[in-house]
């Protein structure tokens, strides 16, 4: 794995293949990246792109890619016919050619029939591994949503496949490409304003966990529930399953830890140049919202132990956040001051005398006016996704490692999965990154792989 600090500073913040950028000086590039001003990818090579998974974030990420590069979206895939048709119509209006992409129900047919350069895998979590692995086996570069996989062995197989076939894989943990967080990393942490750091709190207090208990019904006629379920256990269908509440169920996700903690843990790892935690412990459960059919925790605490630094996670999907300005974020404590960071901005608070720093997200509406009206867009995240796509395209050009390379995604995802397994087993799990196993705990190791439902076959890191 490349050293994170040197790679990110040279590749993402100011350098990132300079000839591909608008012709401004290095100082101007650094300012643009840190203050949120749009910096476009200017290589006009057209690339053929496909999107697998046409839901909310699939379209959002695809349209950010269209904003920064003259790609041609030639194909879309989804098991929801209505969602697929909506995405095809929207894509035709957004891309330069105005052509309507071809549509597929089965990703395997798309990958077999289309001539492509890159693929976006934007499926629910339990469907990340198989399309991503098949895409790299076919010689394609891949942008895959976070978390990397549904279990640890999936992640190991995905990493092995990316390396075996020499493909560039960017994981959708775009905090690493968030302009104001880049500034916080450089101007607060790397400059030494915090001093020694020994404790980090990461957290999410959004009331995001499903509370409904809808009845079992037949799936809608336009939705192939069997194919959507794929390798996951087949639950009875309720309206929580689709289209956006599937994270209510551990069969398809790793709960709020796998959804929200993975972002903040990855951000902190990037900011502080952290690799694998030595051990992970966790406790929690469904303590308050017992009426919902959701089987994910509403309250959970986890400790990622890095020796002389602990990163402590907490989520509650009920009650109030300790700081209403930071309901989802990270608080990094140093001997000289404190940094609070989130998707919306950051605050540096010095100890004693000194000047604080406050930043807020810059929306870039002047450069991208369509952001104002796009359906369901997280507008505050759009600049970060654009930056993430620019980094991805630049690394495709030079065949380097992107800022959220698959190995980084694997580390952050595995650590979060281990937190859930630590809670499940009731034990602190000591991790051996060389062997990819929990030390002296065969019960925990047996949980690193979730059995696949037939006829789907779980990928093997040794044979991908």
MARTI-757633 format. One line per 8 residues: number of its first residue (from 1); their letters; for each residue x, y, z of C-alpha. Coordinates in Angstrom, 3 decimals, always signed. Example, Ala and Ser with C-alpha at 12.3 -4.5 7.8 and 13.67 -1.06 7.14 Angstrom:
! MARTI-757633
1> as> +12.300:-4.500:+7.800 ~ +13.670:-1.060:+7.140
END
This chain:
! MARTI-757633
1> xxxxxxxx> +0.000:+0.000:+0.000 ~ +1.343:+3.414:-0.930 ~ +2.031:+5.874:+1.892 ~ -1.222:+7.782:+2.218 ~ +0.165:+11.229:+3.014 ~ +2.612:+11.511:+0.136 ~ +0.227:+9.924:-2.356 ~ -2.764:+12.072:-1.533
9> xxxxxxxx> -0.894:+15.369:-1.291 ~ +0.893:+14.829:-4.580 ~ -1.930:+13.141:-6.460 ~ -5.231:+14.546:-5.267 ~ -4.716:+17.983:-3.823 ~ -2.523:+19.914:-6.189 ~ -0.800:+17.629:-8.636 ~ -3.246:+15.011:-9.867
17> xxxxxxxx> -1.764:+14.838:-13.339 ~ -1.393:+18.598:-13.810 ~ -1.612:+18.581:-17.577 ~ -5.201:+17.342:-17.215 ~ -6.290:+20.411:-15.293 ~ -7.246:+23.936:-16.177 ~ -4.002:+25.807:-16.704 ~ -3.500:+27.571:-13.426
25> xxxxxxxx> -0.473:+27.585:-11.145 ~ +0.111:+25.043:-8.416 ~ -0.884:+27.576:-5.782 ~ -4.154:+28.203:-7.562 ~ -4.859:+24.492:-7.769 ~ -4.215:+24.066:-4.064 ~ -6.515:+26.967:-3.270 ~ -9.230:+25.603:-5.558
33> xxxxxxxx> -9.068:+22.157:-3.993 ~ -9.111:+23.478:-0.432 ~ -11.792:+26.145:-0.859 ~ -14.209:+24.163:-3.006 ~ -13.808:+25.954:-6.341 ~ -14.546:+23.669:-9.254 ~ -11.480:+22.109:-10.881 ~ -12.368:+20.195:-14.011
41> xxxxxxxx> -10.820:+17.231:-15.693 ~ -9.893:+18.515:-19.150 ~ -8.829:+15.438:-21.084 ~ -11.461:+15.253:-23.818 ~ -11.036:+11.547:-24.475 ~ -14.493:+10.012:-24.646 ~ -14.957:+6.958:-22.497 ~ -17.795:+4.458:-22.754
49> xxxxxxxx> -19.491:+4.027:-19.406 ~ -22.133:+1.738:-17.920 ~ -24.049:+2.073:-14.668 ~ -25.132:-1.009:-12.720 ~ -27.711:+0.033:-10.152 ~ -29.862:+3.007:-11.162 ~ -31.209:+4.107:-7.811 ~ -30.724:+7.332:-5.932
57> xxxxxxxx> -26.932:+7.404:-5.595 ~ -26.264:+5.586:-8.815 ~ -27.778:+8.415:-10.831 ~ -26.183:+11.027:-8.570 ~ -22.677:+9.657:-9.086 ~ -23.202:+9.106:-12.820 ~ -24.353:+12.683:-13.368 ~ -21.352:+14.063:-11.467
65> xxxxxxxx> -19.121:+12.015:-13.778 ~ -20.917:+13.492:-16.792 ~ -20.298:+16.969:-15.374 ~ -16.508:+16.583:-15.276 ~ -15.777:+14.485:-18.380 ~ -17.246:+13.904:-21.880 ~ -18.140:+10.293:-21.191 ~ -20.740:+8.457:-23.238
73> xxxxxxxx> -23.131:+6.439:-21.080 ~ -23.945:+3.521:-23.348 ~ -25.739:+1.152:-20.988 ~ -27.680:+0.980:-17.741 ~ -28.739:-2.013:-15.650 ~ -31.326:-2.420:-12.919 ~ -33.839:-5.018:-11.751 ~ -36.488:-2.327:-11.219
81> xxxxxxxx> -37.978:-1.610:-14.643 ~ -39.435:+1.758:-13.675 ~ -36.228:+2.939:-12.094 ~ -34.285:+1.778:-15.139 ~ -36.508:+3.671:-17.577 ~ -36.380:+6.830:-15.481 ~ -32.588:+6.652:-15.365 ~ -32.350:+6.137:-19.121
89> xxxxxxxx> -34.556:+9.158:-19.817 ~ -32.642:+11.347:-17.368 ~ -29.270:+10.249:-18.742 ~ -30.316:+11.124:-22.287 ~ -31.037:+14.678:-21.204 ~ -27.781:+15.008:-19.264 ~ -25.124:+13.604:-21.575 ~ -23.738:+15.580:-24.487
97> xxxxxxxx> -24.819:+13.149:-27.210 ~ -28.428:+13.121:-25.924 ~ -28.519:+9.415:-26.768 ~ -30.597:+7.085:-24.659 ~ -28.468:+4.309:-23.131 ~ -29.317:+0.692:-23.803 ~ -30.988:-0.970:-20.827 ~ -30.409:-4.362:-19.204
105> xxxxxxxx> -32.070:-6.372:-16.484 ~ -29.035:-8.584:-15.794 ~ -25.560:-7.093:-15.257 ~ -23.949:-10.216:-16.715 ~ -25.576:-9.594:-20.103 ~ -24.524:-5.949:-20.011 ~ -20.891:-6.829:-19.317 ~ -20.925:-9.561:-21.974
113> xxxxxxxx> -22.469:-7.471:-24.771 ~ -21.146:-3.935:-24.321 ~ -17.788:-2.466:-25.291 ~ -16.873:-0.369:-22.259 ~ -14.038:+1.509:-20.617 ~ -15.376:+1.768:-17.104 ~ -18.323:+0.725:-14.959 ~ -20.054:+2.263:-11.967
121> xxxxxxxx> -21.323:-0.389:-9.528 ~ -24.050:+1.312:-7.487 ~ -26.093:-1.633:-6.246 ~ -27.152:-2.324:-2.650 ~ -24.288:-3.535:-0.479 ~ -24.943:-7.262:-0.881 ~ -24.521:-6.915:-4.661 ~ -21.178:-5.074:-4.844
129> xxxxxxxx> -18.769:-7.985:-5.128 ~ -19.927:-10.067:-8.086 ~ -20.434:-7.244:-10.650 ~ -17.217:-5.526:-9.598 ~ -15.160:-8.707:-9.916 ~ -16.645:-9.626:-13.290 ~ -16.005:-6.098:-14.559 ~ -12.298:-6.151:-13.698
137> xxxxxxxx> -11.996:-9.655:-15.127 ~ -13.253:-8.158:-18.398 ~ -10.549:-5.493:-18.285 ~ -12.656:-2.585:-17.042 ~ -11.885:+0.066:-14.454 ~ -14.532:+0.373:-11.745 ~ -16.077:+2.928:-9.432 ~ -17.809:+0.936:-6.686
145> xxxxxxxx> -19.977:+2.314:-3.932 ~ -19.078:+1.963:-0.294 ~ -18.885:-0.143:+1.762 ~ -16.684:-2.349:-0.357 ~ -18.467:-5.625:+0.391 ~ -21.035:-7.246:+2.634 ~ -18.475:-9.481:+4.338 ~ -14.713:-9.513:+4.836
153> xxxxxxxx> -13.931:-12.310:+2.363 ~ -15.828:-10.455:-0.366 ~ -13.508:-7.498:+0.186 ~ -10.454:-9.731:+0.079 ~ -11.626:-11.239:-3.206 ~ -12.427:-7.836:-4.708 ~ -8.978:-6.513:-3.804 ~ -7.312:-9.642:-5.171
161> xxxxxxxx> -9.219:-9.332:-8.453 ~ -8.376:-5.648:-8.884 ~ -4.684:-6.334:-8.400 ~ -4.626:-9.516:-10.500 ~ -6.181:-7.790:-13.523 ~ -4.394:-4.475:-13.017 ~ -7.532:-2.367:-12.846 ~ -8.123:+1.023:-11.237
169> xxxxxxxx> -10.879:+0.783:-8.623 ~ -12.173:+3.836:-6.796 ~ -14.437:+3.259:-3.774 ~ -17.185:+5.808:-3.181 ~ -15.843:+7.165:+0.111 ~ -15.646:+10.721:-1.128 ~ -14.711:+12.395:+2.138 ~ -11.169:+12.010:+0.801
177> xxxxxxxx> -12.167:+14.297:-2.084 ~ -14.258:+16.793:-0.101 ~ -12.678:+20.238:-0.668 ~ -13.124:+21.668:+2.831 ~ -11.913:+18.415:+4.411 ~ -8.808:+18.519:+2.235 ~ -8.197:+21.980:+3.640 ~ -8.719:+20.728:+7.200
185> xxxxxxxx> -6.266:+17.898:+6.615 ~ -3.609:+20.235:+5.221 ~ -4.103:+23.439:+7.169 ~ -4.999:+22.022:+10.577 ~ -3.635:+18.491:+10.936 ~ -0.585:+18.441:+8.668 ~ +0.482:+21.906:+9.770 ~ +0.635:+20.736:+13.373
193> xxxxxxxx> -2.099:+22.957:+14.777 ~ -3.548:+20.094:+16.805 ~ -0.239:+18.829:+18.179 ~ -0.256:+15.253:+19.430 ~ -3.530:+13.453:+18.753 ~ -4.551:+10.566:+20.986 ~ -8.335:+10.423:+20.818 ~ -10.921:+10.715:+18.047
201> xxxxxxxx> -14.676:+10.516:+18.309 ~ -16.738:+9.651:+15.232 ~ -20.515:+9.562:+15.394 ~ -23.911:+9.661:+13.749 ~ -27.074:+10.810:+15.496 ~ -29.369:+10.994:+12.471 ~ -32.825:+9.523:+12.975 ~ -32.202:+7.393:+9.913
209> xxxxxxxx> -33.222:+3.913:+11.028 ~ -36.520:+2.676:+9.617 ~ -39.278:+2.694:+12.231 ~ -42.126:+1.233:+10.176 ~ -43.569:-2.247:+10.409 ~ -45.349:-2.661:+7.053 ~ -47.122:-5.883:+6.137 ~ -45.756:-8.613:+3.913
217> xxxxxxxx> -46.942:-8.084:+0.335 ~ -46.162:-9.294:-3.165 ~ -43.317:-7.338:-4.818 ~ -44.405:-4.778:-7.444 ~ -44.711:-6.177:-10.955 ~ -41.914:-3.924:-12.225 ~ -39.453:-5.151:-9.573 ~ -37.601:-8.489:-9.759
225> xxxxxxxx> -37.245:-9.227:-6.059 ~ -35.634:-12.624:-6.678 ~ -32.799:-11.122:-8.725 ~ -32.498:-8.125:-6.402 ~ -32.026:-10.508:-3.469 ~ -29.405:-12.455:-5.410 ~ -26.856:-14.043:-3.054 ~ -28.500:-12.679:+0.119
233> xxxxxxxx> -31.025:-14.622:+2.219 ~ -34.523:-14.402:+0.772 ~ -36.733:-12.450:+3.171 ~ -40.437:-11.951:+2.790 ~ -41.051:-8.771:+0.835 ~ -42.260:-5.585:+2.502 ~ -42.107:-2.013:+1.251 ~ -39.039:-1.373:+3.444
241> xxxxxxxx> -36.932:-3.536:+1.148 ~ -37.078:-1.293:-1.896 ~ -36.081:+1.234:-3.045 ~ -34.238:+3.015:-0.224 ~ -34.911:+1.340:+3.120 ~ -33.050:-1.905:+2.503 ~ -30.358:-0.846:+5.001 ~ -32.939:-1.618:+7.684
249> xxxxxxxx> -31.922:-5.253:+7.295 ~ -28.605:-6.912:+8.070 ~ -29.264:-9.397:+5.253 ~ -28.468:-6.610:+2.775 ~ -26.153:-4.314:+4.733 ~ -24.023:-3.867:+7.822 ~ -26.411:-1.420:+9.408 ~ -25.567:+2.132:+10.383
257> xxxxxxxx> -21.968:+1.101:+11.105 ~ -21.558:-0.135:+7.538 ~ -23.323:+2.895:+6.113 ~ -22.202:+5.897:+8.170 ~ -19.301:+4.799:+10.362 ~ -17.376:+3.591:+7.322 ~ -17.360:+7.141:+5.907 ~ -16.115:+8.770:+9.099
265> xxxxxxxx> -13.602:+6.058:+9.966 ~ -12.213:+6.267:+6.457 ~ -12.027:+10.063:+6.671 ~ -10.096:+9.876:+9.941 ~ -7.793:+7.170:+8.601 ~ -7.009:+9.392:+5.609 ~ -6.548:+12.538:+7.686 ~ -4.266:+10.831:+10.230
273> xxxxxxxx> -2.530:+8.307:+7.936 ~ -3.886:+5.286:+9.790 ~ -3.886:+1.746:+8.446 ~ -5.385:-1.326:+10.096 ~ -6.612:-1.086:+13.694 ~ -4.922:-3.480:+16.098 ~ -8.234:-4.547:+17.561 ~ -11.927:-3.710:+17.439
281> xxxxxxxx> -14.539:-3.931:+20.186 ~ -18.215:-3.000:+20.140 ~ -21.432:-3.096:+22.124 ~ -25.001:-2.067:+21.467 ~ -28.278:-3.346:+20.118 ~ -31.895:-2.443:+19.528 ~ -32.465:-0.577:+22.758 ~ -35.237:+1.896:+21.965
289> xxxxxxxx> -36.902:+1.376:+18.579 ~ -38.139:-2.137:+19.206 ~ -41.404:-1.751:+17.302 ~ -39.787:-1.665:+13.846 ~ -39.165:-4.737:+11.726 ~ -35.654:-3.383:+11.110 ~ -33.009:-5.707:+12.553 ~ -30.101:-3.240:+12.611
297> xxxxxxxx> -28.959:-1.596:+15.824 ~ -30.432:+1.706:+16.932 ~ -27.559:+2.232:+19.389 ~ -23.946:+1.099:+19.030 ~ -20.523:+1.958:+20.384 ~ -17.248:+0.736:+18.881 ~ -13.571:+1.264:+19.589 ~ -10.953:+0.982:+16.836
305> xxxxxxxx> -7.693:+0.626:+18.738 ~ -4.528:+1.972:+17.097 ~ -2.311:+1.604:+20.147 ~ -1.597:+5.146:+21.303 ~ -4.715:+6.380:+19.484 ~ -8.303:+5.262:+19.867 ~ -11.007:+6.050:+17.350 ~ -14.364:+5.728:+19.095
313> xxxxxxxx> -17.656:+5.415:+17.183 ~ -21.167:+5.965:+18.471 ~ -24.519:+6.051:+16.767 ~ -28.007:+6.624:+18.113 ~ -30.994:+6.803:+15.820 ~ -33.002:+8.417:+18.621 ~ -32.544:+11.373:+20.971 ~ -30.534:+14.526:+20.336
321> xxxxxxxx> -26.916:+14.933:+19.182 ~ -24.435:+16.378:+21.713 ~ -23.628:+19.136:+19.196 ~ -26.529:+20.036:+16.882 ~ -24.046:+21.520:+14.388 ~ -22.312:+18.145:+14.077 ~ -24.903:+15.357:+14.022 ~ -22.631:+13.236:+11.780
329> xxxxxxxx> -18.916:+13.801:+11.810 ~ -15.629:+13.473:+13.649 ~ -14.050:+15.306:+16.560 ~ -10.267:+15.007:+16.617 ~ -8.684:+15.956:+19.941 ~ -5.121:+17.251:+20.081 ~ -3.012:+18.699:+22.857 ~ -3.097:+22.113:+21.130
337> xxxxxxxx> -6.703:+22.170:+19.958 ~ -9.729:+20.351:+18.588 ~ -10.967:+19.777:+15.041 ~ -14.615:+19.100:+14.309 ~ -15.265:+17.936:+10.751 ~ -18.327:+16.937:+8.761 ~ -19.717:+16.925:+5.238 ~ -20.988:+20.464:+5.828
345> xxxxxxxx> -17.813:+22.123:+7.094 ~ -15.196:+22.136:+9.820 ~ -14.172:+24.062:+12.920 ~ -10.719:+24.285:+14.421 ~ -10.845:+25.389:+18.054 ~ -7.406:+26.178:+19.511 ~ -6.647:+25.704:+23.211 ~ -5.965:+28.990:+24.943
353> xxxxxxxx> -5.033:+31.891:+22.748 ~ -4.995:+31.445:+19.019 ~ -7.165:+31.946:+15.984 ~ -9.856:+29.460:+15.148 ~ -10.838:+28.415:+11.635 ~ -14.364:+27.911:+10.351 ~ -15.239:+26.618:+6.897 ~ -18.475:+25.648:+5.219
361> xxxxxxxx> -19.113:+23.604:+2.095 ~ -19.022:+25.549:-1.186 ~ -21.852:+24.461:-3.471 ~ -20.444:+25.383:-6.923 ~ -23.823:+26.386:-8.358 ~ -22.292:+28.898:-10.755 ~ -20.217:+26.202:-12.438 ~ -22.918:+23.510:-12.219
369> xxxxxxxx> -26.361:+25.177:-12.135 ~ -28.105:+21.851:-12.682 ~ -27.187:+20.971:-9.092 ~ -29.929:+23.342:-7.934 ~ -32.762:+21.352:-9.498 ~ -31.583:+17.731:-9.764 ~ -33.984:+15.362:-8.065 ~ -32.773:+13.892:-4.737
377> xxxxxxxx> -29.255:+15.299:-5.103 ~ -27.253:+15.740:-1.889 ~ -26.138:+19.187:-3.004 ~ -23.537:+19.616:-0.301 ~ -21.832:+16.381:-1.416 ~ -21.801:+17.133:-5.160 ~ -18.399:+18.932:-5.146 ~ -16.826:+15.985:-3.338
385> xxxxxxxx> -18.220:+13.447:-5.812 ~ -16.959:+15.544:-8.727 ~ -13.505:+15.635:-7.168 ~ -13.663:+11.887:-6.585 ~ -14.518:+11.316:-10.242 ~ -11.704:+13.594:-11.403 ~ -9.254:+11.636:-9.284 ~ -10.624:+8.361:-10.666
393> xxxxxxxx> -10.243:+9.497:-14.283 ~ -6.749:+10.812:-13.690 ~ -5.649:+7.537:-12.184 ~ -7.127:+5.671:-15.132 ~ -4.843:+7.786:-17.313 ~ -1.638:+7.188:-15.356 ~ -2.619:+3.731:-13.947 ~ -1.907:+4.915:-10.425
401> xxxxxxxx> -3.821:+4.298:-7.210 ~ -6.828:+6.578:-6.663 ~ -7.312:+8.465:-3.414 ~ -9.926:+5.934:-2.302 ~ -8.185:+2.927:-3.789 ~ -9.809:-0.439:-3.253 ~ -7.242:-1.356:-0.604 ~ -8.183:+1.697:+1.456
409> xxxxxxxx> -11.843:+0.811:+0.985 ~ -11.147:-2.745:+2.090 ~ -9.438:-1.618:+5.300 ~ -12.226:+0.755:+6.319 ~ -14.989:-1.674:+5.365 ~ -13.387:-4.620:+7.152 ~ -12.863:-2.595:+10.326 ~ -16.580:-1.737:+10.382
417> xxxxxxxx> -17.620:-5.328:+9.743 ~ -15.336:-6.389:+12.597 ~ -17.148:-3.928:+14.860 ~ -20.437:-5.704:+14.134 ~ -18.819:-9.098:+14.658 ~ -17.260:-7.936:+17.936 ~ -20.709:-6.931:+19.155 ~ -22.179:-10.221:+17.928
425> xxxxxxxx> -19.554:-12.356:+19.677 ~ -19.221:-10.140:+22.743 ~ -15.438:-10.078:+22.402 ~ -12.643:-7.732:+21.393 ~ -11.333:-8.944:+18.038 ~ -7.593:-8.697:+17.386 ~ -6.920:-8.468:+13.667 ~ -3.994:-9.965:+11.739
433> xxxxxxxx> -3.865:-8.009:+8.439 ~ -1.191:-10.273:+6.949 ~ -3.318:-13.385:+7.305 ~ -6.638:-11.593:+6.966 ~ -8.009:-13.292:+10.059 ~ -8.970:-12.662:+13.657 ~ -6.253:-13.852:+16.027 ~ -7.135:-16.981:+18.025
441> xxxxxxxx> -10.884:-16.783:+17.457 ~ -12.250:-19.382:+15.070 ~ -15.852:-18.474:+15.845 ~ -15.227:-14.922:+14.656 ~ -13.261:-16.156:+11.641 ~ -16.202:-18.309:+10.592 ~ -18.267:-15.111:+10.403 ~ -15.898:-13.373:+7.982
449> xxxxxxxx> -17.824:-14.992:+5.111 ~ -21.580:-14.903:+4.759 ~ -22.902:-17.974:+2.907 ~ -24.376:-17.157:-0.499 ~ -27.825:-18.296:-1.557 ~ -27.785:-20.736:-4.468 ~ -27.090:-20.592:-7.349 ~ -24.747:-17.681:-6.585
457> xxxxxxxx> -21.186:-18.603:-5.620 ~ -19.220:-16.596:-3.108 ~ -15.985:-15.218:-4.606 ~ -12.737:-16.760:-3.408 ~ -9.655:-14.510:-3.078 ~ -7.483:-17.411:-4.277 ~ -9.339:-18.049:-7.514 ~ -10.874:-14.772:-8.764
END
